[in-house]
Amino acid sequence: MGLKKSEHISKIVIDPKDSNTVYVAAQGPLWGPGGDRGLYKSTDGGKTWKASLAISENTGVTDVVMDPRNSNVLFAAAWQRRRHFYTLINGGPESAIYKSVDAGATWRKLSGNGLPAGELGRIGMAIAPSEPDIMYATIEASARLSGLYRSEDAGANWQKVNDVLAQPMYYAKVYVD
């Protein structure tokens, strides 16, 4: 339903209070720029879509999580990536975690406060349903900054809790050193 140029949908989140409100994290085309890339929102059950978070022609959204207490609070993980026949750009300065407190109308890029600096790769996120102020993020970063990060205050501050290295083709295996 719509988003025909997205090519890669990584996550779909439905507002538990209003099933017509749907968010789609779209990575966009792998082999080219543009397309439907970013976080999209529908308020009519998927009949129409509006870009909620758009970064650039080479950066899509790979994950989105919703605070179970307040569906207006969202976190989105942007991933800058682009494949060429000779290489894969797998991260960059546009990869980041973004937070919205107004159902995706505006977004704030989270940086500092314990998150790794520099160019980032893919990011995955989770909110603890039993204690939604606790969040986890697996973050690819350079200089041994990759790892599992934890926030105990809804994304305001982060602490690296361990090193996590996942083999790209074996996401079921996680190695901790």
N, C-alpha and C positions, 0 to 999 in steps of 0.2 A: 504494500500500500504506500505508494509514493517513494521518495528518496531513491529513485531509479539509478542515480549516478553515485550512490554511496559505495557500491560494490562490496564493502566489508563492514558489517554491523557487529560490534563487539559486545554490546550490552543494551538491554531494553529494561526500563524501570517504569512501573505503573504506579501512580499515586493511589495508595490504599483507601483514601477518602473520596476519590473521584476517578473512576476507571476510565473516563474520557481523557484524562491528563496522562500523557505518555511521553517519556524521554527516550531518545535513541542516541547512543554513542556510535558515531560513524567514523571509520578510519579513512574512507575515500579510496580512490583507485591506487593500487600498489605500484603500477608501472608508469604513472603520470601524475602531473599536478592537477589541482582543482577537484571537480566533482562535488558531490554532497559530502562535505568533510567538516566534522565538528560535532557539537551536541545540538540535537533538534528536539523541538517540543511540539506536541499536538494537544489541543484542548477539545478536539472533536473525535476522539477515538481513532486517530490515524488517517482521517480523510484528508486533512491538510497539515502541513508542517511548516514551522518557522525556525530559522537558525537562532539558537539561544546563545551558543558560544562558538564563535568562529575565530580561528587564530591566523591561519595562512593557507595557501594553496598546497603546502606540503605537510601540514600538521592537522591530524584528526584527533578525535577523542576515543580513548581505548577503554575507559571505565567511568562509571557514574554510580554514586551511592547516595541514598536519601536517608536523612535522620528519621528513625521510626517514630519519634515524638512529634516532629514538625515537618511536614512534607514540603515546606517552603525552603528548608535548608538542604542544599545539595553540594556534593563535592564531585568534581570532574577531573580526570587525569588526561592531559593532552600529551600526545606522542608524535614528535617530529620524525618522520621516516619517509624514505623514498627509495625505490629500487630502480636501478639502471641495469642494463645487461652486463656491465662490468663491475658493479659494486652495489652495496646496500648502505644507505645512510640510515643509521639506526639510532637516532637521538640527535639532540642539539639544544640550542638555547631556548627553543620554544616548547620543549617538553617541561611540564610543570603540573602542579596540583592547583586547581581553582576552587573557590568557595562562593556560593550564592546563598543569600538569606531571604531572597524575594522571589522564590520559585523560578529562578533562571533569568530574571529580567536584567540583572547586573551581576558581574563576576569580579572577584578579587583574586589575583595571583598570590599564592602563598609562597613565601621565600624566607630564608633565614630561620631563626627560632628553632634551630636544630636540624632543619632539612639540609641535605647536601647542596653545596654551591657548585656552580659550573654547569656544564652541559650534562643533561640527564637523558636516559633512554626510556624504556617502557616502565610504566608505573601501574601497579594493581592496588586496589584499596578495599577495605572492609570496615564496617562499623559494628561494634559489639551490640547485638540486639538487647542484651540484658542490662547493659550500661552504655548508652549511646554516646557519652562523652569520650569513650575510649575508641580510638581508631587505629588501624594498622595500615601501613603502606609498604609494599615491596618496591624498591627503587633501584633501577640500574643507574650507576654513576661511575665516574672515573676515579682514579687514585684510591682504590680500595674503600670508596665511600658507598658502594652498592651494599644493600642489605635490607633488613626488616626494621622499619621505624614505627614507633608507637607515640600516640598523642593521648593524653588523659584529659584534655580540655577542649575537645571538639575541633582539633586542628590548629589551635593557637600556638602551641609549642610541641616540639617533637624530640624524641630521643632515639638514637640507634640502639636496638636491643640485640642484634647479632648480624653477622655477615651471612648473606644468602647468595649462593651462586647457582643458578639453574642452567642446565644444559639447554640450549635453544630448542631442540627438537624433543625434549623429554621433560615436559612441565610437571609431570607427576613426581619427579625426583628433585629434592632440594638438598643441597649440601651445605653444611655449616662447619666452619673451621675455627 
